[in-house]
Amino acid sequence: MISNYMVLSKFLALFLTLALFSCNNQDKNKKVPDKKEIEDRMMSTNKMMLEIEQQEILDFIERYGWNVIETGSGLRYEIYHRGEGKKATEGDIAFLHYEIRLISGDLVYSSENDGVKSFKVGRGGVESGLEEGILLMRVGDKARLIMPPHLAHGVPGDGVKIPKRIPIIYYIELVDLN
């Protein structure tokens, strides 16, 4: 299922490319955009894409009726099952069961297929939104994290299964900390 965001982002990228690089040799008097004008167009296009991305996330939350909290970075999370274990802190090695889904609902990665995910909290190597989310959790907690692209895989995607500039949804259970 192709989301409206993906279709629109491809259309906008094509439009911007054509607008920036369509020089007509027949019209020598036509003004070539200067650096500032190009930057302004790019900023405007990026702002429009961010607004579309935010609306797609809000529509997703409304569709599923999730009661999420938004952090200052833009991560949206809901801890829907509270565990009794230790709270995660930087330097801990976190072990989790997970599913990663595109905002369309398509499953892309899971611990069922790829094994338990583990990483040292605060050291990078995973999505910054995942690190932020884990620091809000205790062992035994189950949560849903909605990551905008800047907290997930950004403009390029992951180069394998996650397309460029797409929000992802993490369903996670923090099973252990060492």
ZAKE-696976 format. One record per residue: residue number from 1; z, y, x of N, C-alpha, C in turn. Coordinates in nm, 2 decimals. Layout:
ZAKE-696976
+-----+--------+---------+--------+--------+----------+---------+--------+---------+--------+
| num |   n.up | n.north | n.east |  ca.up | ca.north | ca.east |   c.up | c.north | c.east |
+-----+--------+---------+--------+--------+----------+---------+--------+---------+--------+
| NUM |      Z |       Y |      X |      Z |        Y |       X |      Z |       Y |      X |
...
+-----+--------+---------+--------+--------+----------+---------+--------+---------+--------+
***
This chain:
ZAKE-696976
+-----+--------+---------+--------+--------+----------+---------+--------+---------+--------+
| num |   n.up | n.north | n.east |  ca.up | ca.north | ca.east |   c.up | c.north | c.east |
+-----+--------+---------+--------+--------+----------+---------+--------+---------+--------+
|   1 |   0.00 |   -0.12 |   0.08 |   0.00 |     0.00 |    0.00 |   0.00 |    0.12 |   0.09 |
|   2 |  -0.10 |    0.21 |   0.07 |  -0.10 |     0.33 |    0.15 |  -0.04 |    0.44 |   0.08 |
|   3 |   0.06 |    0.51 |   0.14 |   0.13 |     0.61 |    0.08 |   0.05 |    0.74 |   0.07 |
|   4 |   0.08 |    0.82 |  -0.02 |   0.01 |     0.95 |   -0.04 |   0.03 |    1.03 |   0.09 |
|   5 |   0.14 |    1.02 |   0.16 |   0.17 |     1.10 |    0.28 |   0.07 |    1.06 |   0.39 |
|   6 |   0.05 |    0.93 |   0.40 |  -0.04 |     0.88 |    0.51 |  -0.19 |    0.93 |   0.48 |
|   7 |  -0.23 |    0.92 |   0.36 |  -0.36 |     0.97 |    0.32 |  -0.38 |    1.12 |   0.35 |
|   8 |  -0.27 |    1.19 |   0.30 |  -0.28 |     1.34 |    0.32 |  -0.27 |    1.38 |   0.46 |
|   9 |  -0.19 |    1.31 |   0.54 |  -0.18 |     1.34 |    0.68 |  -0.31 |    1.32 |   0.76 |
|  10 |  -0.38 |    1.21 |   0.72 |  -0.51 |     1.19 |    0.78 |  -0.61 |    1.29 |   0.74 |
|  11 |  -0.61 |    1.33 |   0.61 |  -0.69 |     1.44 |    0.57 |  -0.66 |    1.57 |   0.64 |
|  12 |  -0.54 |    1.60 |   0.65 |  -0.50 |     1.73 |    0.72 |  -0.54 |    1.73 |   0.86 |
|  13 |  -0.52 |    1.62 |   0.93 |  -0.56 |     1.61 |    1.07 |  -0.71 |    1.62 |   1.09 |
|  14 |  -0.78 |    1.56 |   1.00 |  -0.93 |     1.58 |    1.00 |  -0.97 |    1.72 |   0.98 |
|  15 |  -0.91 |    1.78 |   0.87 |  -0.94 |     1.92 |    0.84 |  -0.91 |    2.02 |   0.96 |
|  16 |  -0.79 |    2.00 |   1.02 |  -0.75 |     2.08 |    1.13 |  -0.84 |    2.06 |   1.25 |
|  17 |  -0.88 |    1.94 |   1.27 |  -0.98 |     1.92 |    1.38 |  -1.11 |    1.98 |   1.36 |
|  18 |  -1.16 |    1.97 |   1.24 |  -1.29 |     2.03 |    1.20 |  -1.28 |    2.18 |   1.21 |
|  19 |  -1.17 |    2.24 |   1.16 |  -1.15 |     2.38 |    1.16 |  -1.14 |    2.44 |   1.30 |
|  20 |  -1.07 |    2.37 |   1.39 |  -1.05 |     2.42 |    1.52 |  -1.17 |    2.40 |   1.61 |
|  21 |  -1.25 |    2.30 |   1.59 |  -1.36 |     2.27 |    1.68 |  -1.50 |    2.28 |   1.62 |
|  22 |  -1.51 |    2.34 |   1.51 |  -1.65 |     2.36 |    1.45 |  -1.70 |    2.49 |   1.49 |
|  23 |  -1.77 |    2.49 |   1.60 |  -1.84 |     2.61 |    1.65 |  -1.99 |    2.59 |   1.62 |
|  24 |  -2.04 |    2.70 |   1.57 |  -2.18 |     2.70 |    1.53 |  -2.26 |    2.78 |   1.63 |
|  25 |  -2.35 |    2.71 |   1.71 |  -2.43 |     2.78 |    1.81 |  -2.52 |    2.88 |   1.75 |
|  26 |  -2.56 |    2.87 |   1.63 |  -2.65 |     2.96 |    1.57 |  -2.59 |    3.10 |   1.54 |
|  27 |  -2.46 |    3.11 |   1.53 |  -2.40 |     3.24 |    1.50 |  -2.31 |    3.28 |   1.62 |
|  28 |  -2.38 |    3.35 |   1.72 |  -2.31 |     3.39 |    1.84 |  -2.21 |    3.50 |   1.82 |
|  29 |  -2.22 |    3.57 |   1.70 |  -2.12 |     3.68 |    1.67 |  -2.00 |    3.63 |   1.61 |
|  30 |  -1.99 |    3.51 |   1.57 |  -1.87 |     3.45 |    1.50 |  -1.76 |    3.45 |   1.60 |
|  31 |  -1.64 |    3.49 |   1.56 |  -1.52 |     3.50 |    1.64 |  -1.46 |    3.36 |   1.66 |
|  32 |  -1.44 |    3.33 |   1.79 |  -1.37 |     3.20 |    1.82 |  -1.22 |    3.23 |   1.81 |
|  33 |  -1.15 |    3.14 |   1.74 |  -1.01 |     3.16 |    1.73 |  -0.94 |    3.17 |   1.86 |
|  34 |  -0.85 |    3.27 |   1.88 |  -0.77 |     3.28 |    2.00 |  -0.65 |    3.18 |   2.00 |
|  35 |  -0.58 |    3.18 |   2.11 |  -0.47 |     3.08 |    2.12 |  -0.36 |    3.10 |   2.01 |
|  36 |  -0.33 |    3.23 |   1.98 |  -0.23 |     3.26 |    1.88 |  -0.27 |    3.21 |   1.74 |
|  37 |  -0.40 |    3.23 |   1.71 |  -0.45 |     3.19 |    1.58 |  -0.45 |    3.04 |   1.57 |
|  38 |  -0.48 |    2.97 |   1.67 |  -0.48 |     2.82 |    1.67 |  -0.34 |    2.77 |   1.66 |
|  39 |  -0.24 |    2.84 |   1.73 |  -0.10 |     2.80 |    1.72 |  -0.05 |    2.82 |   1.58 |
|  40 |  -0.09 |    2.94 |   1.52 |  -0.05 |     2.97 |    1.38 |  -0.10 |    2.86 |   1.28 |
|  41 |  -0.23 |    2.82 |   1.30 |  -0.29 |     2.72 |    1.21 |  -0.21 |    2.59 |   1.23 |
|  42 |  -0.18 |    2.55 |   1.35 |  -0.11 |     2.43 |    1.38 |   0.03 |    2.43 |   1.32 |
|  43 |   0.10 |    2.54 |   1.33 |   0.23 |     2.56 |    1.27 |   0.23 |    2.54 |   1.12 |
|  44 |   0.13 |    2.61 |   1.06 |   0.11 |     2.60 |    0.92 |   0.09 |    2.46 |   0.87 |
|  45 |   0.00 |    2.39 |   0.94 |  -0.03 |     2.25 |    0.90 |   0.09 |    2.16 |   0.92 |
|  46 |   0.16 |    2.18 |   1.03 |   0.28 |     2.10 |    1.06 |   0.39 |    2.13 |   0.95 |
|  47 |   0.41 |    2.26 |   0.91 |   0.50 |     2.29 |    0.81 |   0.47 |    2.22 |   0.68 |
|  48 |   0.34 |    2.22 |   0.64 |   0.29 |     2.16 |    0.52 |   0.32 |    2.01 |   0.52 |
|  49 |   0.29 |    1.95 |   0.64 |   0.32 |     1.80 |    0.65 |   0.47 |    1.77 |   0.64 |
|  50 |   0.55 |    1.86 |   0.70 |   0.70 |     1.84 |    0.69 |   0.74 |    1.85 |   0.54 |
|  51 |   0.69 |    1.94 |   0.47 |   0.72 |     1.96 |    0.33 |   0.68 |    1.84 |   0.25 |
|  52 |   0.57 |    1.78 |   0.28 |   0.52 |     1.66 |    0.21 |   0.61 |    1.54 |   0.24 |
|  53 |   0.64 |    1.53 |   0.37 |   0.73 |     1.42 |    0.41 |   0.87 |    1.43 |   0.34 |
|  54 |   0.93 |    1.55 |   0.34 |   1.05 |     1.57 |    0.27 |   1.05 |    1.54 |   0.12 |
|  55 |   0.94 |    1.58 |   0.06 |   0.92 |     1.54 |   -0.08 |   0.91 |    1.39 |  -0.10 |
|  56 |   0.84 |    1.33 |  -0.02 |   0.82 |     1.18 |   -0.03 |   0.96 |    1.11 |  -0.01 |
|  57 |   1.04 |    1.16 |   0.08 |   1.18 |     1.11 |    0.10 |   1.26 |    1.13 |  -0.03 |
|  58 |   1.26 |    1.25 |  -0.08 |   1.33 |     1.28 |   -0.20 |   1.28 |    1.20 |  -0.32 |
|  59 |   1.15 |    1.18 |  -0.34 |   1.10 |     1.10 |   -0.44 |   1.15 |    0.95 |  -0.43 |
|  60 |   1.15 |    0.90 |  -0.30 |   1.20 |     0.77 |   -0.28 |   1.35 |    0.75 |  -0.32 |
|  61 |   1.43 |    0.85 |  -0.28 |   1.57 |     0.85 |   -0.32 |   1.59 |    0.85 |  -0.47 |
|  62 |   1.52 |    0.93 |  -0.53 |   1.53 |     0.94 |   -0.68 |   1.48 |    0.81 |  -0.75 |
|  63 |   1.37 |    0.76 |  -0.70 |   1.32 |     0.63 |   -0.75 |   1.42 |    0.52 |  -0.75 |
|  64 |   1.49 |    0.51 |  -0.64 |   1.59 |     0.40 |   -0.62 |   1.73 |    0.44 |  -0.66 |
|  65 |   1.75 |    0.56 |  -0.69 |   1.89 |     0.61 |   -0.74 |   2.00 |    0.60 |  -0.63 |
|  66 |   1.96 |    0.61 |  -0.51 |   2.06 |     0.60 |   -0.40 |   2.14 |    0.73 |  -0.40 |
|  67 |   2.27 |    0.71 |  -0.36 |   2.36 |     0.82 |   -0.35 |   2.38 |    0.85 |  -0.20 |
|  68 |   2.28 |    0.92 |  -0.14 |   2.28 |     0.94 |    0.01 |   2.35 |    1.07 |   0.05 |
|  69 |   2.39 |    1.07 |   0.17 |   2.45 |     1.19 |    0.23 |   2.35 |    1.23 |   0.34 |
|  70 |   2.32 |    1.36 |   0.35 |   2.22 |     1.41 |    0.46 |   2.30 |    1.47 |   0.57 |
|  71 |   2.27 |    1.43 |   0.69 |   2.34 |     1.49 |    0.81 |   2.26 |    1.61 |   0.85 |
|  72 |   2.31 |    1.69 |   0.95 |   2.25 |     1.80 |    1.00 |   2.12 |    1.78 |   1.06 |
|  73 |   2.10 |    1.66 |   1.11 |   1.97 |     1.62 |    1.18 |   1.86 |    1.58 |   1.08 |
|  74 |   1.90 |    1.56 |   0.96 |   1.80 |     1.51 |    0.86 |   1.81 |    1.36 |   0.83 |
|  75 |   1.90 |    1.29 |   0.89 |   1.92 |     1.15 |    0.86 |   1.99 |    1.15 |   0.72 |
|  76 |   1.94 |    1.06 |   0.64 |   2.00 |     1.04 |    0.51 |   2.06 |    0.89 |   0.51 |
|  77 |   2.18 |    0.88 |   0.47 |   2.25 |     0.75 |    0.47 |   2.33 |    0.72 |   0.35 |
|  78 |   2.35 |    0.59 |   0.32 |   2.45 |     0.55 |    0.22 |   2.51 |    0.42 |   0.27 |
|  79 |   2.64 |    0.43 |   0.29 |   2.72 |     0.31 |    0.32 |   2.76 |    0.25 |   0.19 |
|  80 |   2.70 |    0.14 |   0.15 |   2.72 |     0.08 |    0.02 |   2.82 |   -0.03 |   0.02 |
|  81 |   2.86 |   -0.08 |   0.13 |   2.97 |    -0.18 |    0.15 |   3.05 |   -0.14 |   0.27 |
|  82 |   3.18 |   -0.13 |   0.24 |   3.27 |    -0.09 |    0.35 |   3.34 |   -0.21 |   0.41 |
|  83 |   3.33 |   -0.22 |   0.54 |   3.40 |    -0.33 |    0.62 |   3.53 |   -0.28 |   0.66 |
|  84 |   3.61 |   -0.37 |   0.73 |   3.74 |    -0.34 |    0.77 |   3.75 |   -0.33 |   0.92 |
|  85 |   3.64 |   -0.35 |   0.99 |   3.65 |    -0.36 |    1.13 |   3.66 |   -0.23 |   1.21 |
|  86 |   3.64 |   -0.24 |   1.34 |   3.65 |    -0.13 |    1.43 |   3.53 |   -0.03 |   1.40 |
|  87 |   3.56 |    0.10 |   1.42 |   3.46 |     0.21 |    1.40 |   3.38 |    0.21 |   1.53 |
|  88 |   3.25 |    0.23 |   1.52 |   3.16 |     0.24 |    1.64 |   3.19 |    0.37 |   1.71 |
|  89 |   3.18 |    0.36 |   1.85 |   3.19 |     0.47 |    1.93 |   3.09 |    0.46 |   2.04 |
|  90 |   3.06 |    0.57 |   2.11 |   2.96 |     0.57 |    2.22 |   3.01 |    0.48 |   2.33 |
|  91 |   2.92 |    0.40 |   2.38 |   2.95 |     0.30 |    2.49 |   2.97 |    0.16 |   2.43 |
|  92 |   3.00 |    0.15 |   2.30 |   3.00 |     0.01 |    2.24 |   2.87 |   -0.05 |   2.24 |
|  93 |   2.87 |   -0.18 |   2.25 |   2.74 |    -0.26 |    2.23 |   2.75 |   -0.30 |   2.08 |
|  94 |   2.65 |   -0.25 |   2.01 |   2.64 |    -0.28 |    1.86 |   2.55 |   -0.40 |   1.84 |
|  95 |   2.59 |   -0.49 |   1.75 |   2.51 |    -0.60 |    1.70 |   2.49 |   -0.59 |   1.55 |
|  96 |   2.36 |   -0.59 |   1.51 |   2.34 |    -0.58 |    1.37 |   2.23 |   -0.66 |   1.31 |
|  97 |   2.25 |   -0.70 |   1.19 |   2.14 |    -0.75 |    1.11 |   2.07 |   -0.64 |   1.04 |
|  98 |   1.94 |   -0.65 |   1.03 |   1.86 |    -0.53 |    0.98 |   1.73 |   -0.57 |   0.92 |
|  99 |   1.68 |   -0.48 |   0.84 |   1.54 |    -0.48 |    0.80 |   1.49 |   -0.34 |   0.82 |
| 100 |   1.37 |   -0.32 |   0.87 |   1.30 |    -0.19 |    0.87 |   1.19 |   -0.20 |   0.78 |
| 101 |   1.18 |   -0.10 |   0.69 |   1.07 |    -0.09 |    0.59 |   1.01 |    0.05 |   0.60 |
| 102 |   0.88 |    0.05 |   0.57 |   0.81 |     0.18 |    0.56 |   0.86 |    0.24 |   0.42 |
| 103 |   0.84 |    0.36 |   0.41 |   0.88 |     0.43 |    0.28 |   0.81 |    0.37 |   0.16 |
| 104 |   0.69 |    0.31 |   0.19 |   0.62 |     0.24 |    0.08 |   0.69 |    0.11 |   0.04 |
| 105 |   0.79 |    0.07 |   0.11 |   0.86 |    -0.06 |    0.08 |   0.81 |   -0.18 |   0.16 |
| 106 |   0.70 |   -0.16 |   0.24 |   0.65 |    -0.27 |    0.32 |   0.75 |   -0.31 |   0.43 |
| 107 |   0.78 |   -0.44 |   0.45 |   0.87 |    -0.48 |    0.55 |   0.79 |   -0.49 |   0.68 |
| 108 |   0.85 |   -0.43 |   0.79 |   0.78 |    -0.43 |    0.92 |   0.86 |   -0.51 |   1.03 |
| 109 |   0.99 |   -0.50 |   1.03 |   1.07 |    -0.58 |    1.12 |   1.20 |   -0.62 |   1.05 |
| 110 |   1.26 |   -0.73 |   1.10 |   1.38 |    -0.78 |    1.04 |   1.45 |   -0.87 |   1.14 |
| 111 |   1.59 |   -0.87 |   1.13 |   1.66 |    -0.97 |    1.22 |   1.63 |   -1.11 |   1.18 |
| 112 |   1.59 |   -1.13 |   1.06 |   1.56 |    -1.27 |    1.01 |   1.44 |   -1.32 |   1.09 |
| 113 |   1.34 |   -1.23 |   1.12 |   1.22 |    -1.27 |    1.20 |   1.24 |   -1.25 |   1.35 |
| 114 |   1.31 |   -1.14 |   1.39 |   1.32 |    -1.10 |    1.53 |   1.45 |   -1.12 |   1.59 |
| 115 |   1.55 |   -1.17 |   1.52 |   1.68 |    -1.19 |    1.58 |   1.77 |   -1.07 |   1.56 |
| 116 |   1.90 |   -1.09 |   1.59 |   2.00 |    -0.98 |    1.58 |   1.96 |   -0.87 |   1.68 |
| 117 |   1.97 |   -0.75 |   1.64 |   1.94 |    -0.63 |    1.73 |   2.07 |   -0.60 |   1.79 |
| 118 |   2.07 |   -0.57 |   1.92 |   2.19 |    -0.52 |    2.00 |   2.14 |   -0.41 |   2.09 |
| 119 |   2.23 |   -0.31 |   2.10 |   2.21 |    -0.20 |    2.19 |   2.34 |   -0.13 |   2.22 |
| 120 |   2.34 |   -0.06 |   2.34 |   2.46 |     0.02 |    2.38 |   2.45 |    0.16 |   2.31 |
| 121 |   2.55 |    0.18 |   2.23 |   2.55 |     0.31 |    2.15 |   2.56 |    0.43 |   2.24 |
| 122 |   2.47 |    0.53 |   2.22 |   2.47 |     0.65 |    2.29 |   2.39 |    0.65 |   2.42 |
| 123 |   2.32 |    0.54 |   2.44 |   2.24 |     0.53 |    2.57 |   2.09 |    0.53 |   2.54 |
| 124 |   2.05 |    0.55 |   2.42 |   1.90 |     0.56 |    2.39 |   1.85 |    0.42 |   2.38 |
| 125 |   1.72 |    0.41 |   2.38 |   1.65 |     0.28 |    2.37 |   1.62 |    0.23 |   2.23 |
| 126 |   1.68 |    0.30 |   2.13 |   1.65 |     0.28 |    1.99 |   1.63 |    0.41 |   1.92 |
| 127 |   1.59 |    0.40 |   1.80 |   1.57 |     0.53 |    1.72 |   1.69 |    0.61 |   1.72 |
| 128 |   1.68 |    0.74 |   1.74 |   1.80 |     0.83 |    1.74 |   1.87 |    0.83 |   1.61 |
| 129 |   1.79 |    0.81 |   1.50 |   1.85 |     0.80 |    1.37 |   1.94 |    0.67 |   1.35 |
| 130 |   1.90 |    0.56 |   1.42 |   1.98 |     0.44 |    1.42 |   2.11 |    0.47 |   1.49 |
| 131 |   2.11 |    0.53 |   1.61 |   2.23 |     0.56 |    1.69 |   2.32 |    0.65 |   1.60 |
| 132 |   2.27 |    0.75 |   1.54 |   2.35 |     0.84 |    1.46 |   2.41 |    0.76 |   1.34 |
| 133 |   2.34 |    0.68 |   1.28 |   2.39 |     0.60 |    1.17 |   2.50 |    0.50 |   1.21 |
| 134 |   2.48 |    0.43 |   1.32 |   2.58 |     0.34 |    1.37 |   2.71 |    0.41 |   1.39 |
| 135 |   2.71 |    0.53 |   1.45 |   2.83 |     0.60 |    1.48 |   2.91 |    0.64 |   1.35 |
| 136 |   2.85 |    0.63 |   1.23 |   2.91 |     0.65 |    1.11 |   2.98 |    0.53 |   1.05 |
| 137 |   2.96 |    0.41 |   1.11 |   2.99 |     0.28 |    1.05 |   3.11 |    0.21 |   1.13 |
| 138 |   3.16 |    0.11 |   1.05 |   3.26 |     0.02 |    1.11 |   3.20 |   -0.12 |   1.10 |
| 139 |   3.26 |   -0.21 |   1.18 |   3.21 |    -0.35 |    1.17 |   3.23 |   -0.40 |   1.03 |
| 140 |   3.13 |   -0.46 |   0.97 |   3.13 |    -0.51 |    0.84 |   3.07 |   -0.42 |   0.74 |
| 141 |   3.04 |   -0.29 |   0.78 |   2.97 |    -0.20 |    0.69 |   2.83 |   -0.24 |   0.67 |
| 142 |   2.78 |   -0.22 |   0.55 |   2.64 |    -0.23 |    0.52 |   2.59 |   -0.09 |   0.47 |
| 143 |   2.47 |   -0.05 |   0.53 |   2.42 |     0.08 |    0.50 |   2.27 |    0.08 |   0.49 |
| 144 |   2.22 |    0.19 |   0.42 |   2.08 |     0.22 |    0.42 |   2.06 |    0.35 |   0.49 |
| 145 |   1.97 |    0.36 |   0.58 |   1.94 |     0.48 |    0.65 |   1.79 |    0.52 |   0.63 |
| 146 |   1.77 |    0.64 |   0.59 |   1.64 |     0.70 |    0.57 |   1.61 |    0.79 |   0.68 |
| 147 |   1.52 |    0.75 |   0.77 |   1.49 |     0.83 |    0.89 |   1.36 |    0.90 |   0.88 |
| 148 |   1.36 |    1.04 |   0.88 |   1.23 |     1.11 |    0.89 |   1.17 |    1.07 |   1.03 |
| 149 |   1.04 |    1.10 |   1.05 |   0.98 |     1.06 |    1.17 |   1.04 |    1.11 |   1.30 |
| 150 |   1.10 |    1.23 |   1.30 |   1.16 |     1.28 |    1.42 |   1.28 |    1.21 |   1.46 |
| 151 |   1.34 |    1.13 |   1.37 |   1.46 |     1.04 |    1.41 |   1.42 |    0.90 |   1.42 |
| 152 |   1.29 |    0.87 |   1.40 |   1.24 |     0.73 |    1.41 |   1.14 |    0.71 |   1.52 |
| 153 |   1.01 |    0.71 |   1.49 |   0.91 |     0.69 |    1.59 |   0.81 |    0.80 |   1.60 |
| 154 |   0.85 |    0.91 |   1.54 |   0.77 |     1.04 |    1.56 |   0.63 |    1.04 |   1.53 |
| 155 |   0.56 |    1.13 |   1.60 |   0.41 |     1.14 |    1.57 |   0.33 |    1.02 |   1.60 |
| 156 |   0.36 |    0.94 |   1.71 |   0.27 |     0.83 |    1.74 |   0.30 |    0.70 |   1.66 |
| 157 |   0.42 |    0.69 |   1.59 |   0.46 |     0.56 |    1.54 |   0.50 |    0.47 |   1.65 |
| 158 |   0.51 |    0.34 |   1.63 |   0.56 |     0.26 |    1.73 |   0.44 |    0.19 |   1.81 |
| 159 |   0.32 |    0.22 |   1.76 |   0.20 |     0.16 |    1.82 |   0.18 |    0.01 |   1.78 |
| 160 |   0.26 |   -0.04 |   1.70 |   0.24 |    -0.18 |    1.65 |   0.23 |   -0.19 |   1.50 |
| 161 |   0.35 |   -0.17 |   1.43 |   0.35 |    -0.19 |    1.29 |   0.39 |   -0.06 |   1.21 |
| 162 |   0.44 |    0.04 |   1.28 |   0.49 |     0.16 |    1.21 |   0.38 |    0.27 |   1.24 |
| 163 |   0.32 |    0.32 |   1.13 |   0.21 |     0.42 |    1.15 |   0.27 |    0.55 |   1.20 |
| 164 |   0.18 |    0.64 |   1.24 |   0.23 |     0.77 |    1.29 |   0.28 |    0.85 |   1.18 |
| 165 |   0.38 |    0.94 |   1.22 |   0.45 |     1.03 |    1.13 |   0.49 |    0.98 |   1.00 |
| 166 |   0.56 |    0.87 |   1.00 |   0.60 |     0.81 |    0.87 |   0.75 |    0.79 |   0.87 |
| 167 |   0.82 |    0.82 |   0.76 |   0.96 |     0.79 |    0.75 |   0.98 |    0.64 |   0.74 |
| 168 |   1.10 |    0.59 |   0.79 |   1.13 |     0.45 |    0.78 |   1.27 |    0.44 |   0.72 |
| 169 |   1.29 |    0.32 |   0.66 |   1.41 |     0.29 |    0.60 |   1.47 |    0.17 |   0.67 |
| 170 |   1.60 |    0.19 |   0.72 |   1.67 |     0.08 |    0.78 |   1.78 |    0.03 |   0.68 |
| 171 |   1.78 |   -0.10 |   0.66 |   1.89 |    -0.16 |    0.59 |   1.97 |   -0.24 |   0.70 |
| 172 |   2.09 |   -0.20 |   0.72 |   2.17 |    -0.26 |    0.83 |   2.31 |   -0.31 |   0.79 |
| 173 |   2.35 |   -0.41 |   0.86 |   2.49 |    -0.45 |    0.86 |   2.54 |   -0.46 |   1.00 |
| 174 |   2.64 |   -0.38 |   1.03 |   2.70 |    -0.38 |    1.16 |   2.79 |   -0.51 |   1.17 |
| 175 |   2.75 |   -0.61 |   1.24 |   2.82 |    -0.73 |    1.25 |   2.92 |   -0.74 |   1.36 |
| 176 |   2.91 |   -0.67 |   1.47 |   3.01 |    -0.68 |    1.58 |   2.99 |   -0.56 |   1.67 |
| 177 |   3.10 |   -0.53 |   1.74 |   3.10 |    -0.43 |    1.85 |   3.17 |   -0.49 |   1.97 |
| 178 |   3.11 |   -0.47 |   2.09 |   3.18 |    -0.51 |    2.21 |   3.20 |   -0.39 |   2.30 |
+-----+--------+---------+--------+--------+----------+---------+--------+---------+--------+
***
